[in-house]
Amino acid sequence: MNPVALGFLFFTGALLLILTRKWAPLPLLMGACYMTQAQGIELGPFSFPFLRLLIAIGFIRVVLKMEFIGWQWHSLDKLMIFWSIWALFSSVWHKDPVSALIFRLGLVYNYLGLYLIFRFFLRDMNDLINASKMAAILLIPVALEMVWEKITAHNLFSFFGGVGATAAIREAHIRAQGPFMHPILAGTVGAVIFPWMIGLWSFH
């Protein structure tokens, strides 16, 4: 982890611990929007990229502030738990069960971890709308960087590693990717966020 990424981790981690619940999603969204997956630490076969470290800090916050009190289970929560158990259990049918289990532990940690943290933070529609505003604003610099990348074929996020300095080109078209691991992932974010913002237009 380079010094800039380490400083950003301390900054976002501190915000995650001290901000009110209303603003707690902000540092998690900042980590997802502005840091590549190459920044993190390795512990044996386990990898903890930037966002996974923030998830761990998020759970520490939830426990310290006892934000799980008053939280009620919903059917989707149970489905997420069931999916996580099945994702781990089904590793035994792979050719290399140990490697498959390690990989799926990372997936479950990411998806279930973020799901639960945001379930603790977002208690009603107002909380969801506030977090949506944060996501929309935070993605503006990412969008501007990707426009720059589309014009110059240079990815500014390559400073952090994990993404190439030169943008991918296919059929003479530059494919911008920003901080994401692949242009398709960058496009997926846009494809999800755009209709999401349209749906929230009546609220804000």
C-alpha positions in Angstrom: 0.0 0.0 0.0 1.6 3.3 -1.1 1.7 6.3 1.3 -1.2 8.2 -0.3 -3.4 5.1 -0.1 -2.4 4.5 3.5 -3.2 8.1 4.4 -6.5 7.9 2.6 -7.3 4.7 4.6 -6.6 6.4 7.9 -8.7 9.4 6.8 -11.7 7.3 5.6 -11.4 4.9 8.6 -11.4 7.8 11.1 -14.5 9.3 9.4 -16.2 5.9 9.5 -15.6 5.7 13.3 -16.6 9.3 14.2 -19.3 10.4 11.8 -23.0 10.2 12.8 -25.0 7.3 11.4 -26.5 9.6 8.8 -23.1 10.3 7.3 -21.5 6.9 8.0 -22.0 5.6 4.4 -19.8 8.4 3.1 -16.4 7.0 3.8 -17.4 3.6 2.5 -18.6 5.1 -0.7 -15.4 7.2 -0.9 -13.3 4.1 -0.7 -15.4 2.4 -3.4 -15.2 5.3 -5.7 -11.7 6.6 -5.4 -9.4 3.7 -4.6 -8.3 0.8 -6.8 -8.3 -2.8 -5.6 -4.5 -3.0 -5.8 -4.1 -1.1 -2.6 -4.4 -3.3 0.5 -2.6 -5.9 2.6 -1.9 -9.6 2.2 -2.2 -12.1 5.1 -1.0 -15.4 3.8 -3.5 -16.7 1.2 -6.0 -13.9 2.2 -6.2 -10.6 0.5 -7.6 -7.5 2.1 -7.9 -4.7 -0.5 -8.8 -1.2 0.6 -12.6 -1.7 0.7 -12.3 -4.9 2.8 -10.3 -3.0 5.4 -13.1 -0.3 5.5 -15.6 -3.1 6.0 -13.7 -4.4 9.0 -13.6 -0.8 10.4 -17.3 -0.5 9.7 -18.1 -3.6 11.8 -15.9 -2.2 14.6 -18.0 1.0 14.6 -21.3 -0.9 14.6 -20.1 -2.9 17.7 -18.7 0.1 19.5 -21.7 2.2 18.9 -24.1 -0.7 19.4 -25.9 0.2 16.2 -27.2 -3.3 15.8 -29.7 -2.6 18.7 -33.2 -2.3 17.4 -32.3 -3.9 14.0 -35.0 -6.3 12.8 -34.5 -9.2 10.5 -36.2 -9.2 7.1 -36.6 -11.9 4.5 -33.9 -10.5 2.3 -31.5 -10.7 5.3 -32.2 -14.4 5.6 -31.7 -14.9 1.9 -28.3 -13.2 2.0 -27.3 -15.5 4.9 -28.5 -18.5 3.0 -26.7 -17.4 -0.1 -23.5 -16.9 1.9 -23.7 -20.4 3.5 -24.4 -22.0 0.1 -21.5 -20.1 -1.6 -19.1 -21.5 0.9 -20.5 -25.0 1.1 -20.6 -25.4 -2.7 -16.8 -24.9 -2.8 -16.4 -28.7 -2.1 -17.5 -29.5 -5.6 -14.6 -27.6 -7.3 -11.4 -29.3 -8.5 -9.5 -27.3 -5.9 -11.9 -26.9 -3.0 -9.4 -25.0 -0.8 -8.7 -22.3 -3.4 -12.4 -22.1 -4.2 -13.2 -21.7 -0.5 -10.7 -19.0 0.0 -12.0 -17.1 -3.1 -15.6 -17.5 -1.9 -14.7 -16.4 1.6 -13.6 -13.1 0.0 -16.8 -12.8 -1.9 -19.0 -13.5 1.1 -17.0 -11.0 3.2 -17.4 -8.3 0.5 -21.1 -8.8 -0.3 -22.6 -9.9 3.0 -20.3 -7.5 4.9 -21.3 -4.4 2.9 -25.0 -5.5 2.9 -25.1 -5.8 6.7 -23.2 -2.6 7.3 -25.6 -0.6 5.1 -28.5 -2.4 6.7 -27.3 -1.0 10.0 -26.8 2.5 8.6 -29.9 2.8 6.4 -32.9 2.5 8.6 -35.6 4.2 6.5 -36.2 5.9 3.1 -34.6 9.2 4.2 -31.4 7.3 5.1 -31.4 5.7 1.6 -32.0 9.0 -0.1 -29.2 10.7 1.8 -26.8 7.8 0.8 -27.9 8.1 -2.8 -27.1 11.8 -2.8 -23.6 11.0 -1.5 -23.1 8.4 -4.2 -24.2 10.8 -7.0 -21.9 13.6 -5.8 -18.9 11.3 -5.2 -19.2 9.8 -8.7 -19.0 13.2 -10.4 -15.1 13.4 -10.1 -15.0 9.7 -11.3 -17.1 10.6 -14.3 -14.9 13.6 -15.1 -11.8 11.5 -14.9 -13.3 8.9 -17.2 -14.1 11.7 -19.7 -10.4 12.7 -19.5 -9.4 9.1 -20.0 -11.7 8.8 -23.0 -10.0 11.8 -24.6 -6.4 11.2 -23.6 -6.3 7.4 -23.2 -4.5 7.9 -19.9 -6.0 6.6 -16.6 -5.2 8.9 -13.7 -6.1 6.2 -11.2 -3.1 4.2 -12.4 -1.1 6.1 -9.8 -2.5 3.7 -7.2 -1.8 0.6 -9.3 -4.2 -2.1 -10.2 -5.3 -0.4 -13.4 -3.1 0.4 -16.4 -1.9 3.9 -17.2 -3.0 3.5 -20.8 -6.7 2.9 -21.5 -7.8 -0.3 -23.2 -8.7 0.1 -26.9 -11.0 -2.2 -28.8 -12.0 -1.7 -32.5 -10.3 1.8 -32.4 -12.5 2.9 -29.5 -11.0 3.9 -26.1 -12.6 2.1 -23.2 -12.3 4.1 -20.0 -12.4 2.3 -16.7 -11.5 4.8 -14.0 -10.7 3.1 -10.7 -12.5 -0.1 -11.6 -10.8 -3.4 -12.5 -12.3 -3.5 -16.0 -14.2 -1.2 -18.4 -17.2 -3.5 -18.1 -17.3 -2.9 -14.3 -17.1 0.8 -14.9 -20.0 0.6 -17.3 -22.0 -1.5 -14.9 -21.7 1.2 -12.2 -23.0 3.8 -14.7 -25.8 1.4 -15.8 -27.0 0.9 -12.2 -26.5 4.5 -11.0 -28.3 6.3 -13.9 -31.7 4.7 -13.5 -31.3 4.8 -9.7 -30.9 8.6 -9.9 -33.9 8.9 -12.2 -36.0 6.9 -9.7 -35.0 9.2 -6.9 -35.7 12.4 -8.9 -39.2 12.7 -7.3 -37.6 12.8 -3.8 -34.9 15.3 -4.6 
